[in-house]
Amino acid sequence: MLSVYLLSLILALIPLQYAGELPANGISDLLSQISASSELRDIGARSSTEVDGCVYDYVIYQDGTVTIIGIKGGAGDYTVPDVLDGHPVTALGTFSLYGNEALTRVKVPEGVVRIEDYAFGKCTALTAVEFPGSLAEIGKNPFISCPALTSVILPDAHPDLYVEGGVLISRKDARAISCLPGLDQTACAVPEGIEIIDDYAFTDCYFLEEVTFPDSLLVIREGAFYACTGLKAVKLPKKVSALGSSAFCGCSSLTAVLLPASLTGLGSNPFADCPRLTGITVSPGNEYIACENGALISRADRRLIYYPIAGGRESYQVPEGIVEIGESAFLNCTDLKEVILPGSTERIGVNAFFACSRLESVEIPDTVSVIDEAAFSYCHALRRAEIPGSLTGIPPYLFYDCPELPRAVIPDGVKTVGHGAFYNCAKLKDLVVGSSVETIEEYAFNACTGLTGVKLPESLKKIGYAAFWDCRAMLEINIPAGVWQIGEFAFYGCPALTVTVSQTGLGPHYCEYNGIPCRAE
């Protein structure tokens, strides 16, 4: 599972082939990162057919049954067909009706036994869904981002599913599947007996201000309360043992959190982007997590999980002994200007300092051997962040849109400069590329409008698509003899550029073909 926080704000990640187009904002940015966990369970033959103006993409399995994987069309009161091309429909696949904003009511026919993850996602006008008695299996929140949904209709005495307190529940695994956001309820009591609150179950329940959890609760999964912007306080009951990644991400009114002594498992920052949360209280006796110097720490792996956005500090010293800065740990901490990492630090996680817009300086010790994607993306004030010599690669989007960064030294030992690593570092003028770099990937230095010249090492083999696009001030660069691949538009928008080339390499041909002035070494 990739970082739940919205990396797709800065990049088009893996395009998902679902019915409808995934918009590039809001919950869709989150969904675009959710793995297509409903990969077809058996290899079947894909096909498509049109019925009453709707186009159905489906898979036929060896037993002759059909899973619908995409529906294009349908509006108002709509009934899913029970047969396609003579084959019985037994399942609706992941995102199968995603983004159909014309549907107001859907009836799922008898014979359907399975609804897969997020099947009705972003059907924004959907108010009611009727499920059949045959339905035996339902995946992760099928109604994610369906703000008008007020009713799930089930046959009397359905053997597994029921609705209580505005929540759809599965009896067989004691799981809260989805709330009904259209009820606009400000308070919700999760029924006693529930052990699991599933992935994204309460996502986008904007009106929800208070949740009462049952004593039976054991697990809150990933993104369970994502973007519940009205939620003010969270007190987890004493049996909860696991809290998933981004479980309360984007809960912008959240001010207080109490974690029980029983909690032993935490995913990446469960409280990312909670701007009013000043700190977290951990019950005495918890041997797994603790609060140290204002931050939530995992004792077992010495990982800094969460630093409070509302901490108000301009300078922060990460506690000694911390080995990892966790995924999204400092995300959107707009007060911070300086962060100092201890010599024990070995890893900086995905999005660790994402959108710390006032951050000017980061002390990164040479003990850090791994920095993950987008660790400092959107740090608009960043002026100093030396890359440690222990790295072997510059990750994608490391300093994406850090326009104040004036200098970057890529150490010897680094072999790859990742996709978009220095995109829009507009004031980057002093760039040193280490002697071992072999690949400069797509968009690596795109829009570095302050660059005037770059010396590339003899180790270089590949320059990616648009790698130096719109480096409009650049006057000179060299293409070493060992370069065997140069991507399209690598130097597009560099009107004054002259390239130094080796007569034995690809450089002369590339420059001639693209009309770029060159001179021999």
FIFITI-270502 format. One record per residue (C-alpha): residue in three letters; x, y, z. Coordinates in steps of 0.2 Angstrom, whole numbers, padded with zeros to 4 digits, always signed. Layout:
BEGIN
ALAXYZ...
This chain:
BEGIN
MET+0000+0000+0000LEU+0007+0016-0005SER+0006+0032+0006VAL-0011+0036+0009TYR-0009+0055+0009LEU-0012+0063-0007LEU+0004+0061-0018SER-0007+0062-0033LEU-0008+0081-0029ILE+0009+0082-0037LEU+0010+0068-0050ALA-0001+0056-0060LEU+0002+0040-0052ILE-0004+0023-0059PRO-0019+0026-0070LEU-0033+0014-0065GLN-0044+0006-0078TYR-0061+0008-0070ALA-0077+0014-0077GLY-0078+0033-0077GLU-0063+0045-0076LEU-0055+0048-0059PRO-0055+0067-0056ALA-0039+0074-0049ASN-0045+0082-0033GLY-0053+0078-0016ILE-0056+0060-0011SER-0052+0054-0029ASP-0033+0059-0026LEU-0034+0047-0011LEU-0043+0033-0021SER-0030+0035-0035GLN-0018+0028-0023ILE-0028+0013-0017SER-0022-0003-0024ALA-0034-0012-0035SER-0036-0025-0022SER-0050-0033-0031GLU-0038-0041-0044LEU-0049-0054-0053ARG-0049-0069-0042ASP-0048-0081-0056ILE-0042-0078-0074GLY-0057-0076-0085ALA-0061-0070-0102ARG-0065-0051-0103SER-0079-0045-0114SER-0091-0030-0116THR-0109-0028-0121GLU-0122-0015-0122VAL-0139-0017-0114ASP-0153-0003-0114GLY-0140+0010-0118CYS-0128+0005-0105VAL-0111-0003-0109TYR-0105-0016-0097ASP-0087-0023-0096TYR-0086-0039-0088VAL-0076-0055-0085ILE-0083-0073-0088TYR-0076-0086-0077GLN-0074-0105-0080ASP-0090-0108-0071GLY-0100-0097-0083THR-0103-0083-0070VAL-0100-0065-0073THR-0092-0051-0063ILE-0096-0034-0070ILE-0080-0023-0069GLY-0086-0007-0077ILE-0103+0001-0081LYS-0105+0016-0092GLY-0122+0024-0092GLY-0137+0022-0082ALA-0146+0036-0073GLY-0160+0039-0060ASP-0168+0023-0053TYR-0156+0009-0060THR-0156-0010-0059VAL-0141-0020-0062PRO-0144-0033-0075ASP-0145-0051-0068VAL-0139-0059-0085LEU-0126-0053-0098ASP-0125-0062-0114GLY-0133-0077-0107HIS-0122-0078-0092PRO-0128-0075-0074VAL-0121-0059-0065THR-0114-0064-0048ALA-0103-0050-0043LEU-0099-0031-0045GLY-0081-0027-0046THR-0070-0014-0038PHE-0075+0004-0044SER-0088-0004-0056LEU-0100+0010-0055TYR-0087+0023-0050GLY-0091+0041-0053ASN-0109+0039-0060GLU-0116+0056-0054ALA-0133+0053-0063LEU-0138+0038-0052THR-0150+0041-0038ARG-0156+0023-0033VAL-0148+0006-0038LYS-0156-0011-0036VAL-0144-0026-0036PRO-0153-0041-0042GLU-0155-0058-0034GLY-0140-0070-0038VAL-0127-0057-0035VAL-0116-0064-0021ARG-0102-0052-0020ILE-0099-0033-0020GLU-0081-0029-0021ASP-0071-0014-0014TYR-0078+0004-0018ALA-0090-0002-0031PHE-0102+0013-0030GLY-0088+0026-0026LYS-0092+0044-0030CYS-0109+0041-0035THR-0113+0058-0028ALA-0132+0059-0031LEU-0135+0041-0025THR-0148+0041-0011ALA-0152+0022-0009VAL-0146+0005-0013GLU-0156-0011-0012PHE-0146-0027-0010PRO-0152-0045-0013GLY-0154-0059+0000SER-0140-0069-0010LEU-0127-0056-0006ALA-0114-0065+0005GLU-0098-0055+0003ILE-0095-0036+0003GLY-0078-0028+0002LYS-0072-0011+0008ASN-0083+0004+0009PRO-0094+0002-0007PHE-0101+0019-0004ILE-0085+0029-0002SER-0088+0048-0007CYS-0107+0045-0009PRO-0112+0061+0001ALA-0131+0059-0002LEU-0133+0041+0003THR-0147+0039+0016SER-0153+0021+0014VAL-0146+0003+0012ILE-0161-0008+0009LEU-0159-0027+0014PRO-0171-0041+0015ASP-0179-0045+0032ALA-0167-0056+0042HIS-0152-0056+0030PRO-0140-0069+0037ASP-0125-0057+0037LEU-0129-0039+0034TYR-0138-0026+0044VAL-0139-0007+0046GLU-0139+0000+0064GLY-0136+0018+0069GLY-0133+0023+0051VAL-0119+0010+0049LEU-0119-0005+0037ILE-0112-0020+0047SER-0107-0037+0043ARG-0111-0050+0057LYS-0099-0064+0051ASP-0083-0054+0054ALA-0090-0041+0066ARG-0085-0027+0054ALA-0092-0009+0052ILE-0092-0007+0033SER-0099+0010+0029CYS-0108+0024+0037LEU-0122+0032+0027PRO-0116+0050+0025GLY-0132+0057+0018LEU-0140+0056+0036ASP-0129+0071+0041GLN-0128+0064+0059THR-0117+0073+0071ALA-0115+0059+0083CYS-0113+0040+0080ALA-0113+0026+0092VAL-0104+0011+0084PRO-0114-0004+0089GLU-0108-0015+0103GLY-0100-0031+0096ILE-0091-0023+0082GLU-0073-0028+0082ILE-0067-0019+0066ILE-0070-0003+0058ASP-0065-0006+0040ASP-0054+0004+0028TYR-0062+0021+0024ALA-0078+0016+0032PHE-0083+0034+0038THR-0073+0044+0025ASP-0081+0061+0021CYS-0094+0060+0035TYR-0092+0079+0036PHE-0106+0082+0049LEU-0099+0069+0061GLU-0093+0078+0077GLU-0093+0063+0089VAL-0090+0045+0088THR-0093+0033+0103PHE-0084+0017+0101PRO-0089+0000+0108ASP-0079-0009+0121SER-0078-0024+0109LEU-0068-0014+0096LEU-0051-0021+0092VAL-0045-0013+0075ILE-0048+0003+0066ARG-0041+0001+0048GLU-0033+0012+0036GLY-0042+0029+0032ALA-0057+0024+0042PHE-0061+0042+0047TYR-0052+0051+0033ALA-0058+0069+0030CYS-0071+0068+0045THR-0069+0087+0046GLY-0081+0089+0060LEU-0074+0076+0072LYS-0068+0085+0088ALA-0061+0071+0099VAL-0056+0053+0099LYS-0055+0041+0114LEU-0051+0024+0109PRO-0058+0009+0120LYS-0046-0001+0130LYS-0046-0017+0119VAL-0040-0008+0103SER-0024-0015+0097ALA-0021-0008+0079LEU-0024+0009+0071GLY-0021+0009+0052SER-0012+0022+0042SER-0021+0039+0040ALA-0035+0032+0050PHE-0040+0050+0055CYS-0031+0060+0041GLY-0038+0076+0037CYS-0049+0078+0053SER-0047+0096+0053SER-0057+0099+0069LEU-0049+0086+0079THR-0041+0093+0095ALA-0039+0078+0107VAL-0034+0060+0106LEU-0033+0047+0119LEU-0024+0031+0114PRO-0026+0015+0126ALA-0012+0005+0134SER-0018-0010+0123LEU-0013-0002+0106THR+0002-0011+0099GLY+0001-0008+0081LEU+0001+0009+0071GLY+0002+0012+0053SER+0010+0027+0045ASN+0004+0043+0053PRO-0014+0040+0058PHE-0017+0059+0062ALA-0009+0067+0046ASP-0016+0084+0042CYS-0025+0087+0058PRO-0021+0106+0060ARG-0029+0108+0077LEU-0021+0093+0085THR-0008+0099+0098GLY-0003+0082+0105ILE-0009+0065+0109THR-0012+0057+0126VAL-0005+0039+0128SER-0013+0029+0142PRO+0000+0023+0156GLY+0007+0006+0153ASN+0008+0006+0134GLU+0024-0003+0130TYR+0023+0000+0111ILE+0020+0019+0109ALA+0025+0035+0119CYS+0025+0053+0117GLU+0043+0060+0117ASN+0047+0079+0115GLY+0029+0081+0109ALA+0029+0068+0095LEU+0021+0051+0095ILE+0035+0037+0094SER+0035+0019+0091ARG+0046+0011+0105ALA+0048-0005+0096ASP+0056+0001+0080ARG+0061+0019+0086ARG+0050+0027+0073LEU+0043+0045+0074ILE+0025+0042+0069TYR+0017+0059+0071TYR+0023+0077+0075PRO+0008+0088+0079ILE+0004+0101+0066ALA-0002+0113+0079GLY+0013+0111+0090GLY+0018+0130+0086ARG+0037+0127+0086GLU+0048+0135+0074SER+0063+0123+0078TYR+0062+0105+0082GLN+0075+0093+0088VAL+0070+0075+0084PRO+0073+0064+0100GLU+0090+0055+0101GLY+0088+0036+0096ILE+0075+0039+0083VAL+0079+0027+0068GLU+0066+0032+0056ILE+0055+0047+0052GLY+0039+0039+0047GLU+0028+0042+0032SER+0020+0059+0032ALA+0026+0061+0050PHE+0028+0080+0048LEU+0016+0083+0034ASN+0009+0100+0033CYS+0018+0107+0048THR+0018+0125+0043ASP+0025+0132+0059LEU+0042+0123+0057LYS+0057+0132+0050GLU+0071+0121+0056VAL+0072+0102+0060ILE+0087+0094+0067LEU+0089+0075+0065PRO+0099+0065+0077GLY+0114+0054+0072SER+0104+0038+0075THR+0092+0042+0060GLU+0093+0029+0046ARG+0078+0033+0036ILE+0066+0047+0031GLY+0049+0040+0025VAL+0037+0045+0010ASN+0030+0062+0012ALA+0039+0064+0029PHE+0040+0083+0027PHE+0027+0086+0013ALA+0021+0103+0012CYS+0030+0110+0027SER+0029+0127+0018ARG+0040+0137+0030LEU+0053+0124+0033GLU+0070+0133+0029SER+0083+0120+0035VAL+0085+0102+0038GLU+0100+0094+0046ILE+0102+0077+0038PRO+0116+0066+0046ASP+0126+0054+0035THR+0118+0039+0044VAL+0103+0042+0033SER+0104+0028+0020VAL+0086+0029+0013ILE+0075+0044+0009ASP+0059+0039+0001GLU+0048+0048-0012ALA+0042+0066-0010ALA+0050+0068+0007PHE+0052+0087+0005SER+0040+0090-0008TYR+0031+0107-0007CYS+0043+0114+0005HIS+0042+0131-0002ALA+0054+0140+0009LEU+0068+0126+0010ARG+0085+0134+0007ARG+0097+0121+0015ALA+0095+0102+0015GLU+0112+0093+0011ILE+0110+0076+0003PRO+0119+0063+0013GLY+0134+0054+0005SER+0126+0037+0011LEU+0112+0038-0002THR+0113+0027-0018GLY+0099+0036-0027ILE+0089+0052-0026PRO+0071+0047-0024PRO+0057+0053-0035TYR+0050+0070-0031LEU+0062+0073-0016PHE+0063+0092-0018TYR+0048+0094-0030ASP+0042+0112-0030CYS+0055+0119-0018PRO+0058+0135-0027GLU+0070+0143-0014LEU+0083+0129-0014PRO+0099+0137-0021ARG+0111+0123-0021ALA+0112+0104-0022VAL+0126+0092-0022ILE+0122+0075-0028PRO+0136+0064-0019ASP+0147+0052-0027GLY+0139+0035-0024VAL+0122+0040-0031LYS+0117+0031-0047THR+0100+0038-0051VAL+0092+0055-0050GLY+0073+0051-0048HIS+0058+0057-0058GLY+0054+0075-0054ALA+0067+0075-0040PHE+0071+0094-0042TYR+0056+0099-0052ASN+0053+0118-0051CYS+0068+0122-0040ALA+0067+0139-0048LYS+0082+0146-0038LEU+0093+0131-0040LYS+0109+0139-0047ASP+0123+0128-0040LEU+0121+0110-0045VAL+0135+0097-0043VAL+0131+0080-0050GLY+0142+0066-0043SER+0154+0055-0052SER+0143+0039-0051VAL+0127+0045-0058GLU+0121+0034-0072THR+0103+0039-0074ILE+0094+0056-0074GLU+0075+0051-0075GLU+0060+0061-0082TYR+0057+0079-0077ALA+0072+0077-0064PHE+0077+0096-0066ASN+0061+0102-0076ALA+0058+0121-0073CYS+0074+0124-0064THR+0074+0141-0072GLY+0089+0148-0062LEU+0101+0135-0069THR+0114+0142-0081GLY+0126+0127-0083VAL+0128+0109-0078LYS+0143+0097-0079LEU+0137+0079-0081PRO+0149+0065-0076GLU+0157+0052-0088SER+0147+0038-0079LEU+0130+0045-0086LYS+0121+0033-0098LYS+0103+0040-0098ILE+0094+0057-0099GLY+0076+0055-0097TYR+0061+0063-0105ALA+0060+0082-0102ALA+0074+0080-0089PHE+0079+0098-0091TRP+0063+0105-0099ASP+0061+0124-0096CYS+0078+0127-0089ARG+0077+0143-0099ALA+0092+0152-0092MET+0104+0137-0095LEU+0118+0141-0107GLU+0129+0126-0107ILE+0128+0107-0103ASN+0138+0092-0109ILE+0133+0075-0115PRO+0146+0062-0110ALA+0151+0049-0123GLY+0143+0035-0113VAL+0126+0042-0114TRP+0116+0030-0125GLN+0098+0036-0122ILE+0091+0054-0122GLY+0072+0056-0120GLU+0061+0067-0130PHE+0061+0086-0125ALA+0076+0083-0113PHE+0082+0101-0116TYR+0065+0109-0123GLY+0063+0127-0118CYS+0082+0130-0116PRO+0083+0144-0130ALA+0101+0149-0126LEU+0109+0132-0123THR+0125+0126-0131VAL+0129+0108-0129THR+0147+0101-0127VAL+0148+0084-0135SER+0160+0069-0138GLN+0162+0065-0156THR+0161+0046-0152GLY+0144+0047-0143LEU+0126+0050-0146GLY+0127+0069-0143PRO+0131+0076-0160HIS+0117+0066-0168TYR+0105+0071-0155CYS+0109+0090-0156GLU+0109+0089-0175TYR+0092+0081-0175ASN+0084+0093-0162GLY+0092+0109-0169ILE+0103+0112-0153PRO+0120+0121-0155CYS+0134+0110-0150ARG+0153+0110-0150ALA+0165+0096-0148GLU+0175+0093-0132
